[in-house]
């Protein structure tokens, strides 16, 4: 390869790499999780928009229904344990909200008011992990 062609190829490769590193709008909506570490989470594709000042998510045996919800800031989300098993509701990031298993037996309820916009992933540690199994997301957006 001739030296000018090699320089042109190198320049093109560097430009392509720098463009990718700078990021850009790929169409995905990312909001802050509101967690202590300031990390980011993606909005799930199957979010159910729930309206009202108070909404309910059911903890059933091995899943939440609805699993992924979107609410407005200031909405109180109440999780009800409608299953036959004990559950918990734990944030995947941070520790500002959630309920431990000893306070969420069958028939119990737990409520939290989401004030700040963001994506709040959560899970049941008995029936899942932070990323798989019994998991859910609360998206707080206008």
N, C-alpha and C positions, 0 to 999 in steps of 0.2 A: 504494500500500500504506500502511496506517495505521502510524504510528510504533510502537505496541505490537506489531503483527504483525511488523514488520521486526526489532524487537529480539528477538522470540521466534525468528524464523528465523535470525538471526545467532547467537543463543545455541545453537541446535540444531546449526548448522554447526560452530561452535567446539568444542562437546562431541564431535561425531563426529570431528573432526580430532584432538583431543587423545586420544581413545580409541584411534585408529589409531596415533598416535605412541607411545603407551605400550607397544604390543606386546601379546603374550599368547600363549597356547599354541595354535598352529595345527595341532598334531598331528605336525609334522615334528620329527625328532630331529637336533639339531645338536650336534656335539662339537668341541672344539678340535682343530686340525690338529696341534698339537704343534710347529708351525713357529716360526721365530725371531720372526715378526711377530705371533703370537698370533691370527691370523685364524681364521675359522670356515669349515667346509665341510659340505655336506649329505651324509647317508648315501644312497647310491644305492638305488633301488628293487629292483634285481636282485642284491643281495648274497648270496653263497653262504657259509653258515656252515661253517667248517672247524674240526675239533676235533683236539687233540693238541698236543704240545710243539713239533713241527716240521711245517710244511706246505710244499707246493711250488706255484709258479705257473710255467707254461711260457711263455716268450717264443717265439712262433712268427712266421712271416713276416707282419707287419702287425697282430698282435693278441696280447694276453695271455690265457691260459686257466688258471683262471677269471679274468675281468676284474676283478670286484669281490668281495672276500672279507671275512669277519669272523672275527677270532681273539680269543682271550683274552689279557690282558696277560701278557708273558713268553714269548710264542710266537715261535719263529724261523721267518721266512718265507724260503724259498730260491727264487730265480728261476733257472731253467735256460734256456739258449739252445738250444732244440730246433729252431730254424729253419735256413735256409741262409744267412741274412744276419747281418751284425753288428747289434747292438742296444746300447742302454744302458737303465738304469733310473734315472730322475732324479726326485727329489721336486718336486712343483709349487710347494711353499713350503719355505723353509729349505734347509739343506745338511748335516744331521746324518747322512744315510745316502744310499745310491745307489751305482751303479757306472758308470764311464765306458766308452765303446765299446772302448777299447784293452784293457780287462780283461773284456770280455764277448762274445767271438767265439763262433761256433757251437761247441757242446760245453762251453762254460764255465758256471760256476754262481756265484751271489753270494747271500750270506745276511746277514740282519739280524734282530736280536731286538727286537721292539716291546714296550717295558716300560710306556709310559704310554697310558692310554685316549685315543682321539681318532680323527680321520678323516684319513688320510694319502693324498692323491692323488699319483699318479706318472704318468710318461709316458716314451716312447722319443722322443728328440729327432730321430732319423733318420726315423722313420715317423709322427710326429705333433707336436702342440704340447701345451702344458699343459692344454688343454681339449678337444682333438679328435684323432681318429686313433687311434694306438696308445697308449691311456690305461688306467689302472686305479686302484683304490682299495683300501687296507687299512683296515678299520674295526677298531679295537681296543676291545673292550667286554667287560664281565663277562657 
